[in-house]
Amino acid sequence: MKEISENINRGVPYIDAVIVYAEKYGLEVEVVGEIIRRSPVLKAKIYKEAEELNMVEKLTRLPV
């Protein structure tokens, strides 16, 4: 998890940081999913990034 944070701090997008981590350690998709599920903040940021890239349907949010 620390390596993912370091990559993000260097400007790597969240999705790419997780992919790099998984490839480096040879992790399966299920393991990566578990890492993401354990961190609500990471999960929310990845979802927001996926929305911006039109990879998932955008959620309706109340203006803040």
N, C-alpha and C positions, 0 to 999 in steps of 0.2 A: 504494500500500500504506500510505503514511503517513496518508492521509486516512481509510482504513478504521480504522486504529488510533486516530486521534483521535476518531472517532465512537464507537467501542467504549468508550473512556475516559470519554466523556460519558454512558455508560449506554445507548447504543443496542444492541439485540441484534445478535449477529454476522450473522445472516442479513439483517436489515434494513440493516446497515452496508454489506454487499456489494451489495445491491440499489440503495441510494442511489448508491453509487460508479458502478455500471454505468449507471444512468439518467443521471447527471450527465455522463458521458463518451460516452454512446451506444454502449456496448460490447455485443457479441453474447454469447449464452450460452456459446459455445465459449471466448471470451476470458476470461470470468469463471471458467469451469472451470479454465483453465490457471493463473490467479492462485491459485486455491484449492489446486490440486495442487502448486504450487511451495512452499507453506508447510504442512508437516505439522501445525504447531501450530494454524493457522487451520482446517485441514481437520478436525482432531479436535474443536475447539470448536464448529464448525458442526454436525458430526454429533451431538455431545452435545446441543446445543440442539434439533436436529431430533427426537432421541429423546424429549426432554422434552415436545415439542409433538405427539408421536405421528405424526410425518410419515414416520418410518422405523421399521423393526423394531428393538427394543432388543437390544443385544448382551449376552451373558452375560459378566460380568466377575468376576474373583476379588476377594473382599473384601481391602482393603488397610488 
